[in-house]
Each structure stands twice: as structure tokens, then as C-alpha cells.
């Protein structure tokens, strides 16, 4: 089967699996224990993985907090800021195209008395910077949370410009970077005004069930305080509690190491794959298709396409034995896409949109299958 649903999850690389196995069997120690080699070996493995992940993201290793994935990271950061600082400011700004783990967290906080502004986006899913600036001046927020790249249509947000606005007004800025890891350059050490980042390993060929929350240090080398989501032993510098899953952390570290080492090659290949698929679809379907995403300011490898007059669910089901595709987010697949609604699509567009999400494991010639449809 040709797998083209890599925005939902990616296939684990063999090197990642091989790196994890020793920590499931022989090296099973708890990294929080002391004195004996099983614990020391586990701790060293965690520290090495932390270094690889920090290198991919572009941050210091002690700014990495391990979580169960981006959903937890988003909850941890947004709720943690709201609880710790919300007594003085209860305004949060986000966008209408965020991942459900951000939107639902904001809905939860609204029930607790917070005011949340949901920014409109243009037809390609990008926020209006001038509108963000206007709202920030009228009602300064506690937090701005805007995703780096969209999981459904691939649009990239102007992260550096948003961070600059937040820095100028001393506002916390969080970004969900889950979809861009290994596909878009993310040296966040150079982005003043970006304070928090979330991501998951399984979106860049790592294991499921592991991710990170990045909490950057300020100019005084101090990390921002937030209220923990999980209380207990405080294993992750008191930001998160729970015994660390060493095998998953090692796997994420290996995936990050490979993503960093092969970054330029992978991005070039993804762009080539995407261009090839676009050409095939245009030649085969012509005016029947409409691309929902920009061809330039987007994540390499994500293509959102309307097949006018064709029911997307029926098409995906008919192709299920040959090609794995989706209509959009795997986290809310039973509902109409809020992202497609936000970019202005109506019922026909919602019912006819399919997302193609590629990876470096896809062979170019495999895409020729669409010539036979």
C-alpha cells in the first residue's frame, strides 16, 4: 500500500526501532534512580537524546521537557500559563485553524472565565498580522498561541513576525511545531519573543507516545514558571512528573538525530515529490481540482486538494486497498474540518477535499498510480 497520510503519523525508521530495543530489554533502569549502572546508563541515554532533540529544534537541552506528545505539551503550556499568571490577565489569542488540542484547551479556559480571541485567516490559512497587532494593542493578552505549520493544508504562519510583536509587548508566545519538525528550519534560539514550543516524535518517524514541551530561558538564563499539569515526583525539573519512558525518549532522540542530519536532502526530496504529484493531478484532473494550499509558503509534502463533484469519503474508501489518504486531521475526522471552514470553504468544498501528505519514504514512481485513476 502507498501510504500518503504522513500528517497523521509516520512510519518509524528501522534505525529508530533498533535504538529503542536495548532499553526495552537489557537497559531497563529508571533514570531517576542512583548509584547502579542500569540507572546511570538510562540517565545517560536520556541526556543524549535530549541533546539530539535540542539540536533539531534549535534550543538548549535543558529547555526540553519530555511529555507524552504534543497534545499534552499544548495542554501543559497553555493551562500552565493560564493558572500561574491568570490572576492578572485572562486574555488569550489563538487562531481558528489550530489543532484541537489547542482549541479545546482554550474552550476549557473560556469556561473558567478567560477571554479567547480566535483570529481569522486568509484563503491559504495564514493569520493577518495587522489584525493581531491591532488586537494586542487594544487588549494586551497574557498569551498568544499560533501553530507553526498547519496539519491539514500545510500553511506556514509568520512565526518570527508574531514573536517580534510578542517581544515588543512582553507577551508570552507559544507555537505548536508538530508538523514542521524535520521539514522546516526551526532554530528557535534566534527567535526572540518565542517562549514555548510543542512537538511529537511520531510526526518525524519516531515512536508514538513521546513528545516535548520546550520552555525557553530568558536573558537571565531562567526558565518561565508555569503550573504543572501533572504533579508527583517532579522528574522533569518540576515541570512534569512521571517515570521517564527511556525507550521512547531514545527513539525520539534517534529520529531527531536523523532528521537533523538529513534535513536538506529530505526537504529537497519532499519538494520534488510534491511537484511531481501536483503535475500528475493537474494533468489527470485539470479543472476538476482546486488546490487549497499555497505552493510556496507551506510545509513541504502536504497538499490539500478539492476534487469538485467527487465525494472525498467515497474516493478514500474506494482507494483504501491501494492508497492511504485522509480528508484532514486524524484527531477530529468525524467532524467537518474547522480549518477548511476557516479558509472559506462551503459544503461542496468540505465534502470534496483530500489531503495528501508525503514523506521521504515515498518513492517517486509510486505516485504514478494516480495516472491510472
C-alpha atoms as a printed R data frame, in Angstrom:
    type eleno elety resid chain resno       x      y       z
1   ATOM     1    CA   UNK     A     1   0.000  0.000   0.000
2   ATOM     2    CA   UNK     A     2   1.131  3.537  -0.796
3   ATOM     3    CA   UNK     A     3   0.998  5.485   2.475
4   ATOM     4    CA   UNK     A     4   0.185  9.186   1.965
5   ATOM     5    CA   UNK     A     5  -1.193 10.093   5.397
6   ATOM     6    CA   UNK     A     6   2.062 11.203   6.999
7   ATOM     7    CA   UNK     A     7   0.469 14.229   8.654
8   ATOM     8    CA   UNK     A     8  -1.484 11.750  10.792
9   ATOM     9    CA   UNK     A     9   1.569  9.677  11.665
10  ATOM    10    CA   UNK     A    10   4.778  8.471  10.059
11  ATOM    11    CA   UNK     A    11   6.403  5.076   9.759
12  ATOM    12    CA   UNK     A    12   9.100  4.510  12.338
13  ATOM    13    CA   UNK     A    13  12.561  4.243  10.805
14  ATOM    14    CA   UNK     A    14  14.431  0.945  11.346
15  ATOM    15    CA   UNK     A    15  17.311  2.823  12.990
16  ATOM    16    CA   UNK     A    16  14.852  4.271  15.495
17  ATOM    17    CA   UNK     A    17  13.436  0.860  16.377
18  ATOM    18    CA   UNK     A    18  16.943 -0.591  16.762
19  ATOM    19    CA   UNK     A    19  17.962  2.232  19.100
20  ATOM    20    CA   UNK     A    20  14.955  1.561  21.338
21  ATOM    21    CA   UNK     A    21  15.197 -2.214  21.747
22  ATOM    22    CA   UNK     A    22  18.041 -2.324  24.319
23  ATOM    23    CA   UNK     A    23  16.042 -0.033  26.616
24  ATOM    24    CA   UNK     A    24  13.028 -2.327  26.446
25  ATOM    25    CA   UNK     A    25  15.046 -5.406  27.368
26  ATOM    26    CA   UNK     A    26  18.539 -5.171  28.862
27  ATOM    27    CA   UNK     A    27  18.883 -1.491  29.821
28  ATOM    28    CA   UNK     A    28  15.601 -1.199  31.697
29  ATOM    29    CA   UNK     A    29  16.761  1.034  34.558
30  ATOM    30    CA   UNK     A    30  14.935  4.066  35.911
31  ATOM    31    CA   UNK     A    31  16.949  7.212  35.069
32  ATOM    32    CA   UNK     A    32  15.821  8.846  38.319
33  ATOM    33    CA   UNK     A    33  17.467  6.126  40.418
34  ATOM    34    CA   UNK     A    34  21.086  6.441  41.586
35  ATOM    35    CA   UNK     A    35  24.401  4.666  42.002
36  ATOM    36    CA   UNK     A    36  23.986  1.477  39.931
37  ATOM    37    CA   UNK     A    37  24.785  1.114  36.235
38  ATOM    38    CA   UNK     A    38  21.269  0.365  34.960
39  ATOM    39    CA   UNK     A    39  20.089  3.736  36.260
40  ATOM    40    CA   UNK     A    40  23.204  5.581  35.098
41  ATOM    41    CA   UNK     A    41  23.010  4.093  31.613
42  ATOM    42    CA   UNK     A    42  19.351  5.078  31.340
43  ATOM    43    CA   UNK     A    43  20.081  8.613  32.507
44  ATOM    44    CA   UNK     A    44  22.946  8.972  30.029
45  ATOM    45    CA   UNK     A    45  20.707  7.733  27.204
46  ATOM    46    CA   UNK     A    46  18.028 10.289  28.121
47  ATOM    47    CA   UNK     A    47  20.588 13.090  28.223
48  ATOM    48    CA   UNK     A    48  21.999 12.111  24.825
49  ATOM    49    CA   UNK     A    49  18.512 12.024  23.309
50  ATOM    50    CA   UNK     A    50  17.756 15.405  24.840
51  ATOM    51    CA   UNK     A    51  20.828 16.818  23.073
52  ATOM    52    CA   UNK     A    52  19.750 15.461  19.674
53  ATOM    53    CA   UNK     A    53  16.218 16.832  20.034
54  ATOM    54    CA   UNK     A    54  17.507 20.226  21.148
55  ATOM    55    CA   UNK     A    55  19.793 20.350  18.108
56  ATOM    56    CA   UNK     A    56  16.883 19.705  15.740
57  ATOM    57    CA   UNK     A    57  14.683 22.353  17.378
58  ATOM    58    CA   UNK     A    58  17.468 24.859  17.924
59  ATOM    59    CA   UNK     A    59  17.325 25.245  21.693
60  ATOM    60    CA   UNK     A    60  19.331 24.275  24.773
61  ATOM    61    CA   UNK     A    61  18.953 20.721  26.022
62  ATOM    62    CA   UNK     A    62  17.827 21.885  29.471
63  ATOM    63    CA   UNK     A    63  14.893 23.672  27.820
64  ATOM    64    CA   UNK     A    64  13.454 20.292  26.748
65  ATOM    65    CA   UNK     A    65  10.648 18.807  28.867
66  ATOM    66    CA   UNK     A    66   9.534 15.303  27.870
67  ATOM    67    CA   UNK     A    67   5.785 14.664  27.603
68  ATOM    68    CA   UNK     A    68   3.521 12.017  26.096
69  ATOM    69    CA   UNK     A    69   3.154 14.077  22.916
70  ATOM    70    CA   UNK     A    70   2.136 17.446  21.508
71  ATOM    71    CA   UNK     A    71  -1.427 17.212  22.832
72  ATOM    72    CA   UNK     A    72  -0.120 17.025  26.382
73  ATOM    73    CA   UNK     A    73   2.509 19.686  25.665
74  ATOM    74    CA   UNK     A    74  -0.125 22.099  24.345
75  ATOM    75    CA   UNK     A    75  -2.359 21.475  27.366
76  ATOM    76    CA   UNK     A    76   0.557 21.737  29.772
77  ATOM    77    CA   UNK     A    77   1.817 25.047  28.399
78  ATOM    78    CA   UNK     A    78  -1.494 26.842  27.838
79  ATOM    79    CA   UNK     A    79  -3.151 25.688  31.073
80  ATOM    80    CA   UNK     A    80   0.102 26.113  32.983
81  ATOM    81    CA   UNK     A    81   0.468 29.743  31.933
82  ATOM    82    CA   UNK     A    82  -3.215 30.458  32.496
83  ATOM    83    CA   UNK     A    83  -3.138 29.038  36.017
84  ATOM    84    CA   UNK     A    84   0.154 30.642  37.067
85  ATOM    85    CA   UNK     A    85  -0.444 34.136  35.660
86  ATOM    86    CA   UNK     A    86  -4.199 34.271  35.032
87  ATOM    87    CA   UNK     A    87  -4.977 36.267  38.150
88  ATOM    88    CA   UNK     A    88  -3.616 39.377  36.411
89  ATOM    89    CA   UNK     A    89  -4.545 38.782  32.755
90  ATOM    90    CA   UNK     A    90  -7.159 36.416  31.348
91  ATOM    91    CA   UNK     A    91  -6.909 37.195  27.625
92  ATOM    92    CA   UNK     A    92  -5.512 34.602  25.191
93  ATOM    93    CA   UNK     A    93  -5.128 34.969  21.423
94  ATOM    94    CA   UNK     A    94  -5.074 31.989  19.079
95  ATOM    95    CA   UNK     A    95  -6.313 31.264  15.545
96  ATOM    96    CA   UNK     A    96  -9.278 29.458  14.014
97  ATOM    97    CA   UNK     A    97  -7.037 26.857  12.340
98  ATOM    98    CA   UNK     A    98  -5.253 25.457  15.396
99  ATOM    99    CA   UNK     A    99  -5.040 21.793  16.331
100 ATOM   100    CA   UNK     A   100  -7.958 20.582  18.507
101 ATOM   101    CA   UNK     A   101  -5.617 20.211  21.490
102 ATOM   102    CA   UNK     A   102  -5.139 23.990  21.438
103 ATOM   103    CA   UNK     A   103  -8.705 24.952  20.557
104 ATOM   104    CA   UNK     A   104 -10.307 22.634  23.119
105 ATOM   105    CA   UNK     A   105  -7.893 23.827  25.798
106 ATOM   106    CA   UNK     A   106  -8.922 27.391  25.016
107 ATOM   107    CA   UNK     A   107 -12.603 26.423  25.161
108 ATOM   108    CA   UNK     A   108 -11.934 24.887  28.582
109 ATOM   109    CA   UNK     A   109 -10.316 28.106  29.792
110 ATOM   110    CA   UNK     A   110 -13.251 30.152  28.498
111 ATOM   111    CA   UNK     A   111 -15.453 28.168  30.882
112 ATOM   112    CA   UNK     A   112 -13.052 29.212  33.660
113 ATOM   113    CA   UNK     A   113 -13.558 32.890  32.863
114 ATOM   114    CA   UNK     A   114 -10.822 33.547  30.302
115 ATOM   115    CA   UNK     A   115 -11.443 35.580  27.161
116 ATOM   116    CA   UNK     A   116 -10.098 33.958  23.998
117 ATOM   117    CA   UNK     A   117  -9.748 35.763  20.670
118 ATOM   118    CA   UNK     A   118  -9.794 33.438  17.650
119 ATOM   119    CA   UNK     A   119  -8.038 35.102  14.714
120 ATOM   120    CA   UNK     A   120  -9.446 34.842  11.211
121 ATOM   121    CA   UNK     A   121  -7.161 33.567   8.444
122 ATOM   122    CA   UNK     A   122  -6.843 34.219   4.712
123 ATOM   123    CA   UNK     A   123  -7.748 31.737   1.961
124 ATOM   124    CA   UNK     A   124  -4.429 29.925   2.491
125 ATOM   125    CA   UNK     A   125  -4.844 29.665   6.261
126 ATOM   126    CA   UNK     A   126  -2.469 32.416   7.362
127 ATOM   127    CA   UNK     A   127  -3.329 34.937  10.062
128 ATOM   128    CA   UNK     A   128  -3.472 38.681   9.375
129 ATOM   129    CA   UNK     A   129  -0.511 40.222  11.205
130 ATOM   130    CA   UNK     A   130  -2.019 43.706  11.207
131 ATOM   131    CA   UNK     A   131  -5.159 42.355  12.876
132 ATOM   132    CA   UNK     A   132  -3.099 40.551  15.518
133 ATOM   133    CA   UNK     A   133  -1.186 43.755  16.228
134 ATOM   134    CA   UNK     A   134  -4.424 45.744  16.472
135 ATOM   135    CA   UNK     A   135  -5.972 43.313  18.959
136 ATOM   136    CA   UNK     A   136  -2.782 43.145  21.032
137 ATOM   137    CA   UNK     A   137  -2.755 46.945  21.332
138 ATOM   138    CA   UNK     A   138  -6.462 47.150  22.199
139 ATOM   139    CA   UNK     A   139  -6.441 44.320  24.733
140 ATOM   140    CA   UNK     A   140  -2.933 43.080  25.621
141 ATOM   141    CA   UNK     A   141  -3.051 39.290  26.020
142 ATOM   142    CA   UNK     A   142  -1.339 37.034  28.505
143 ATOM   143    CA   UNK     A   143  -0.536 34.510  25.778
144 ATOM   144    CA   UNK     A   144  -0.516 34.166  22.000
145 ATOM   145    CA   UNK     A   145  -0.662 30.557  20.747
146 ATOM   146    CA   UNK     A   146  -0.265 30.125  16.977
147 ATOM   147    CA   UNK     A   147   0.821 26.893  15.247
148 ATOM   148    CA   UNK     A   148   3.973 26.999  13.109
149 ATOM   149    CA   UNK     A   149   2.513 24.943  10.261
150 ATOM   150    CA   UNK     A   150  -0.971 23.588   9.655
151 ATOM   151    CA   UNK     A   151  -1.619 19.842   9.712
152 ATOM   152    CA   UNK     A   152  -4.451 19.930   7.153
153 ATOM   153    CA   UNK     A   153  -3.401 22.397   4.461
154 ATOM   154    CA   UNK     A   154   0.280 22.900   5.243
155 ATOM   155    CA   UNK     A   155   0.216 26.690   5.528
156 ATOM   156    CA   UNK     A   156   3.078 28.295   7.450
157 ATOM   157    CA   UNK     A   157   2.470 31.153   9.858
158 ATOM   158    CA   UNK     A   158   4.833 34.171  10.127
159 ATOM   159    CA   UNK     A   159   6.362 32.934  13.371
160 ATOM   160    CA   UNK     A   160   9.252 35.404  13.542
161 ATOM   161    CA   UNK     A   161   6.951 38.380  12.973
162 ATOM   162    CA   UNK     A   162   4.500 37.139  15.612
163 ATOM   163    CA   UNK     A   163   7.370 36.624  18.043
164 ATOM   164    CA   UNK     A   164   8.584 40.170  17.398
165 ATOM   165    CA   UNK     A   165   5.143 41.577  18.243
166 ATOM   166    CA   UNK     A   166   5.053 39.500  21.427
167 ATOM   167    CA   UNK     A   167   8.553 40.608  22.425
168 ATOM   168    CA   UNK     A   168   7.637 44.266  21.921
169 ATOM   169    CA   UNK     A   169   4.628 43.940  24.219
170 ATOM   170    CA   UNK     A   170   6.091 41.462  26.718
171 ATOM   171    CA   UNK     A   171   3.527 38.771  25.853
172 ATOM   172    CA   UNK     A   172   4.075 35.010  26.114
173 ATOM   173    CA   UNK     A   173   4.188 33.254  22.734
174 ATOM   174    CA   UNK     A   174   3.653 29.523  22.207
175 ATOM   175    CA   UNK     A   175   3.762 27.609  18.928
176 ATOM   176    CA   UNK     A   176   2.716 24.065  18.099
177 ATOM   177    CA   UNK     A   177   5.517 22.967  15.753
178 ATOM   178    CA   UNK     A   178   4.421 19.344  15.414
179 ATOM   179    CA   UNK     A   179   4.031 19.333  11.639
180 ATOM   180    CA   UNK     A   180   7.192 21.248  10.740
181 ATOM   181    CA   UNK     A   181   9.825 19.205  12.559
182 ATOM   182    CA   UNK     A   182  12.379 17.914  10.055
183 ATOM   183    CA   UNK     A   183  10.658 19.788   7.209
184 ATOM   184    CA   UNK     A   184  11.087 23.458   8.126
185 ATOM   185    CA   UNK     A   185  14.201 25.024   9.658
186 ATOM   186    CA   UNK     A   186  13.488 25.779  13.328
187 ATOM   187    CA   UNK     A   187  16.385 27.462  15.108
188 ATOM   188    CA   UNK     A   188  14.308 28.968  17.878
189 ATOM   189    CA   UNK     A   189  17.380 30.227  19.736
190 ATOM   190    CA   UNK     A   190  17.422 33.101  17.225
191 ATOM   191    CA   UNK     A   191  13.730 33.978  17.622
192 ATOM   192    CA   UNK     A   192  13.361 36.487  20.431
193 ATOM   193    CA   UNK     A   193   9.822 36.536  21.743
194 ATOM   194    CA   UNK     A   194   9.114 32.834  21.212
195 ATOM   195    CA   UNK     A   195   8.846 31.265  24.662
196 ATOM   196    CA   UNK     A   196   7.229 27.838  24.245
197 ATOM   197    CA   UNK     A   197   7.119 25.098  21.595
198 ATOM   198    CA   UNK     A   198   5.364 21.724  21.318
199 ATOM   199    CA   UNK     A   199   6.041 18.709  19.104
200 ATOM   200    CA   UNK     A   200   5.601 14.915  18.830
201 ATOM   201    CA   UNK     A   201   8.110 12.274  17.746
202 ATOM   202    CA   UNK     A   202   5.727 10.216  15.627
203 ATOM   203    CA   UNK     A   203   5.400 13.030  13.072
204 ATOM   204    CA   UNK     A   204   9.077 12.701  12.089
205 ATOM   205    CA   UNK     A   205   9.497  8.907  12.018
206 ATOM   206    CA   UNK     A   206   9.866  8.427  15.756
207 ATOM   207    CA   UNK     A   207   7.730  6.429  18.215
208 ATOM   208    CA   UNK     A   208   4.228  7.323  19.339
209 ATOM   209    CA   UNK     A   209   3.596  8.367  22.920
210 ATOM   210    CA   UNK     A   210   6.520 10.762  23.293
211 ATOM   211    CA   UNK     A   211   6.928 14.463  22.626
212 ATOM   212    CA   UNK     A   212   8.394 17.574  24.149
213 ATOM   213    CA   UNK     A   213   7.409 20.922  25.553
214 ATOM   214    CA   UNK     A   214  10.164 23.482  25.086
215 ATOM   215    CA   UNK     A   215  10.324 26.180  27.755
216 ATOM   216    CA   UNK     A   216  12.946 28.713  26.727
217 ATOM   217    CA   UNK     A   217  15.187 30.552  29.142
218 ATOM   218    CA   UNK     A   218  15.146 34.338  29.393
219 ATOM   219    CA   UNK     A   219  18.102 36.716  29.192
220 ATOM   220    CA   UNK     A   220  18.931 35.910  32.802
221 ATOM   221    CA   UNK     A   221  19.139 32.202  31.943
222 ATOM   222    CA   UNK     A   222  15.934 31.479  33.844
223 ATOM   223    CA   UNK     A   223  13.016 29.426  32.522
224 ATOM   224    CA   UNK     A   224   9.465 30.740  32.706
225 ATOM   225    CA   UNK     A   225   7.489 29.276  35.586
226 ATOM   226    CA   UNK     A   226   4.171 27.563  34.844
227 ATOM   227    CA   UNK     A   227   1.833 25.420  36.921
228 ATOM   228    CA   UNK     A   228   2.498 21.710  36.208
229 ATOM   229    CA   UNK     A   229  -0.257 19.706  34.564
230 ATOM   230    CA   UNK     A   230   0.918 16.510  36.300
231 ATOM   231    CA   UNK     A   231   2.026 16.569  39.929
232 ATOM   232    CA   UNK     A   232   4.217 13.968  41.576
233 ATOM   233    CA   UNK     A   233   7.930 13.309  41.713
234 ATOM   234    CA   UNK     A   234   8.836 16.291  39.538
235 ATOM   235    CA   UNK     A   235  11.153 14.249  37.321
236 ATOM   236    CA   UNK     A   236  11.310 16.871  34.552
237 ATOM   237    CA   UNK     A   237  12.669 19.806  36.570
238 ATOM   238    CA   UNK     A   238   9.341 20.060  38.412
239 ATOM   239    CA   UNK     A   239   7.528 20.942  35.164
240 ATOM   240    CA   UNK     A   240   6.241 17.388  34.719
241 ATOM   241    CA   UNK     A   241   6.090 14.286  36.891
242 ATOM   242    CA   UNK     A   242   6.217 10.617  35.979
243 ATOM   243    CA   UNK     A   243   8.864  7.968  35.333
244 ATOM   244    CA   UNK     A   244  10.547  8.723  32.025
245 ATOM   245    CA   UNK     A   245   9.891  6.207  29.187
246 ATOM   246    CA   UNK     A   246  13.546  5.768  28.288
247 ATOM   247    CA   UNK     A   247  12.927  3.617  25.200
248 ATOM   248    CA   UNK     A   248  10.589  6.222  23.696
249 ATOM   249    CA   UNK     A   249  12.923  9.075  24.559
250 ATOM   250    CA   UNK     A   250  15.855  7.263  22.955
251 ATOM   251    CA   UNK     A   251  13.702  6.634  19.879
252 ATOM   252    CA   UNK     A   252  12.739 10.287  19.642
253 ATOM   253    CA   UNK     A   253  16.381 11.246  20.023
254 ATOM   254    CA   UNK     A   254  17.437  8.952  17.189
255 ATOM   255    CA   UNK     A   255  14.618 10.249  14.959
256 ATOM   256    CA   UNK     A   256  15.707 13.821  15.713
257 ATOM   257    CA   UNK     A   257  19.348 12.966  15.003
258 ATOM   258    CA   UNK     A   258  18.422 11.511  11.603
259 ATOM   259    CA   UNK     A   259  16.044 14.374  10.777
260 ATOM   260    CA   UNK     A   260  18.775 16.903  11.503
261 ATOM   261    CA   UNK     A   261  21.496 15.031   9.606
262 ATOM   262    CA   UNK     A   262  19.313 14.525   6.524
263 ATOM   263    CA   UNK     A   263  17.368 17.788   6.674
264 ATOM   264    CA   UNK     A   264  18.464 19.401   3.391
265 ATOM   265    CA   UNK     A   265  18.255 16.143   1.464
266 ATOM   266    CA   UNK     A   266  14.805 15.289   2.845
267 ATOM   267    CA   UNK     A   267  13.333 18.741   2.168
268 ATOM   268    CA   UNK     A   268  14.657 18.751  -1.389
269 ATOM   269    CA   UNK     A   269  13.198 15.284  -1.964
270 ATOM   270    CA   UNK     A   270   9.819 16.214  -0.454
271 ATOM   271    CA   UNK     A   271   9.589 19.274  -2.701
272 ATOM   272    CA   UNK     A   272  10.414 17.131  -5.723
273 ATOM   273    CA   UNK     A   273   7.763 14.582  -4.718
274 ATOM   274    CA   UNK     A   274   5.197 17.314  -4.192
275 ATOM   275    CA   UNK     A   275   5.886 18.941  -7.558
276 ATOM   276    CA   UNK     A   276   5.638 15.546  -9.259
277 ATOM   277    CA   UNK     A   277   2.293 14.794  -7.595
278 ATOM   278    CA   UNK     A   278   0.927 18.246  -8.420
279 ATOM   279    CA   UNK     A   279   1.849 17.765 -12.086
280 ATOM   280    CA   UNK     A   280   0.161 14.349 -12.186
281 ATOM   281    CA   UNK     A   281  -3.029 15.665 -10.568
282 ATOM   282    CA   UNK     A   282  -3.180 18.704 -12.863
283 ATOM   283    CA   UNK     A   283  -2.623 16.573 -15.978
284 ATOM   284    CA   UNK     A   284  -5.134 13.927 -14.917
285 ATOM   285    CA   UNK     A   285  -7.932 16.049 -13.457
286 ATOM   286    CA   UNK     A   286  -7.415 19.545 -14.911
287 ATOM   287    CA   UNK     A   287 -10.145 21.980 -13.891
288 ATOM   288    CA   UNK     A   288 -11.792 19.362 -11.682
289 ATOM   289    CA   UNK     A   289  -9.268 20.072  -8.915
290 ATOM   290    CA   UNK     A   290  -8.558 23.137  -6.798
291 ATOM   291    CA   UNK     A   291  -5.526 23.340  -4.501
292 ATOM   292    CA   UNK     A   292  -6.358 24.676  -1.045
293 ATOM   293    CA   UNK     A   293  -2.756 25.424  -0.123
294 ATOM   294    CA   UNK     A   294  -0.226 27.900  -1.440
295 ATOM   295    CA   UNK     A   295   2.627 26.359  -3.423
296 ATOM   296    CA   UNK     A   296   5.353 28.313  -1.630
297 ATOM   297    CA   UNK     A   297   4.742 29.399   1.976
298 ATOM   298    CA   UNK     A   298   3.832 25.936   3.195
299 ATOM   299    CA   UNK     A   299   5.194 22.746   4.720
300 ATOM   300    CA   UNK     A   300   6.923 20.593   2.096
301 ATOM   301    CA   UNK     A   301   4.896 17.474   1.326
302 ATOM   302    CA   UNK     A   302   1.384 18.495   2.406
303 ATOM   303    CA   UNK     A   303  -1.135 19.071  -0.391
304 ATOM   304    CA   UNK     A   304  -4.827 19.782   0.205
305 ATOM   305    CA   UNK     A   305  -6.963 19.357  -2.925
306 ATOM   306    CA   UNK     A   306 -10.636 19.760  -3.774
307 ATOM   307    CA   UNK     A   307 -11.954 17.234  -6.301
308 ATOM   308    CA   UNK     A   308 -15.030 19.105  -7.493
309 ATOM   309    CA   UNK     A   309 -18.129 16.949  -7.668
310 ATOM   310    CA   UNK     A   310 -16.424 13.955  -6.029
311 ATOM   311    CA   UNK     A   311 -17.258 12.784  -2.512
312 ATOM   312    CA   UNK     A   312 -13.975 12.586  -0.599
313 ATOM   313    CA   UNK     A   313 -15.085  9.833   1.789
314 ATOM   314    CA   UNK     A   314 -16.188  7.601  -1.084
315 ATOM   315    CA   UNK     A   315 -12.965  8.196  -3.009
316 ATOM   316    CA   UNK     A   316 -10.795  7.437   0.018
317 ATOM   317    CA   UNK     A   317 -12.759  4.253   0.781
318 ATOM   318    CA   UNK     A   318 -12.517  3.093  -2.849
319 ATOM   319    CA   UNK     A   319  -8.756  3.609  -2.800
320 ATOM   320    CA   UNK     A   320  -8.255  2.180   0.702
321 ATOM   321    CA   UNK     A   321  -6.727 -1.071  -0.522
322 ATOM   322    CA   UNK     A   322  -4.194  0.756  -2.664
323 ATOM   323    CA   UNK     A   323  -3.505  4.203  -1.189
324 ATOM   324    CA   UNK     A   324  -3.849  5.528   2.362
325 ATOM   325    CA   UNK     A   325  -5.249  9.073   2.283
326 ATOM   326    CA   UNK     A   326  -7.365 11.273   4.545
327 ATOM   327    CA   UNK     A   327  -9.744 14.195   4.412
328 ATOM   328    CA   UNK     A   328  -7.824 16.102   7.080
329 ATOM   329    CA   UNK     A   329  -6.963 15.886  10.758
330 ATOM   330    CA   UNK     A   330  -6.960 12.400  12.272
331 ATOM   331    CA   UNK     A   331  -7.868 13.979  15.624
332 ATOM   332    CA   UNK     A   332 -11.303 15.186  14.507
333 ATOM   333    CA   UNK     A   333 -12.064 13.121  11.413
334 ATOM   334    CA   UNK     A   334 -15.749 12.666  12.291
335 ATOM   335    CA   UNK     A   335 -16.482 16.412  12.133
336 ATOM   336    CA   UNK     A   336 -16.417 18.922   9.248
337 ATOM   337    CA   UNK     A   337 -12.944 20.434   9.049
338 ATOM   338    CA   UNK     A   338 -12.745 23.663  11.042
339 ATOM   339    CA   UNK     A   339  -9.604 24.527   9.078
340 ATOM   340    CA   UNK     A   340 -11.324 24.277   5.691
341 ATOM   341    CA   UNK     A   341 -14.271 26.247   7.050
342 ATOM   342    CA   UNK     A   342 -11.894 28.936   8.305
343 ATOM   343    CA   UNK     A   343 -10.334 29.398   4.839
344 ATOM   344    CA   UNK     A   344 -13.795 29.917   3.372
345 ATOM   345    CA   UNK     A   345 -14.809 26.520   2.007
346 ATOM   346    CA   UNK     A   346 -18.510 25.698   1.991
347 ATOM   347    CA   UNK     A   347 -20.310 22.355   1.939
348 ATOM   348    CA   UNK     A   348 -19.165 21.248  -1.523
349 ATOM   349    CA   UNK     A   349 -15.533 22.080  -0.793
350 ATOM   350    CA   UNK     A   350 -15.658 20.370   2.593
351 ATOM   351    CA   UNK     A   351 -17.076 17.192   1.059
352 ATOM   352    CA   UNK     A   352 -14.578 17.063  -1.805
353 ATOM   353    CA   UNK     A   353 -11.232 17.841  -0.128
354 ATOM   354    CA   UNK     A   354  -8.495 15.240   0.250
355 ATOM   355    CA   UNK     A   355  -5.150 15.677   1.979
356 ATOM   356    CA   UNK     A   356  -2.023 14.120   0.500
357 ATOM   357    CA   UNK     A   357   0.853 14.102   2.998
358 ATOM   358    CA   UNK     A   358   4.169 12.740   1.770
359 ATOM   359    CA   UNK     A   359   7.344 11.524   3.427
360 ATOM   360    CA   UNK     A   360  10.908 10.769   2.400
361 ATOM   361    CA   UNK     A   361   9.995  7.063   2.407
362 ATOM   362    CA   UNK     A   362   7.649  7.510  -0.575
363 ATOM   363    CA   UNK     A   363   9.201  6.563  -3.910
364 ATOM   364    CA   UNK     A   364   8.619  8.993  -6.756
365 ATOM   365    CA   UNK     A   365   7.469  6.292  -9.168
366 ATOM   366    CA   UNK     A   366   4.833  5.137  -6.654
367 ATOM   367    CA   UNK     A   367   2.944  8.382  -7.238
368 ATOM   368    CA   UNK     A   368   2.376  7.368 -10.847
369 ATOM   369    CA   UNK     A   369  -0.506  5.250  -9.570
370 ATOM   370    CA   UNK     A   370  -2.646  8.408  -9.776
371 ATOM   371    CA   UNK     A   371  -2.178  8.455 -13.539
372 ATOM   372    CA   UNK     A   372  -4.320  5.303 -13.710
373 ATOM   373    CA   UNK     A   373  -7.260  6.601 -11.659
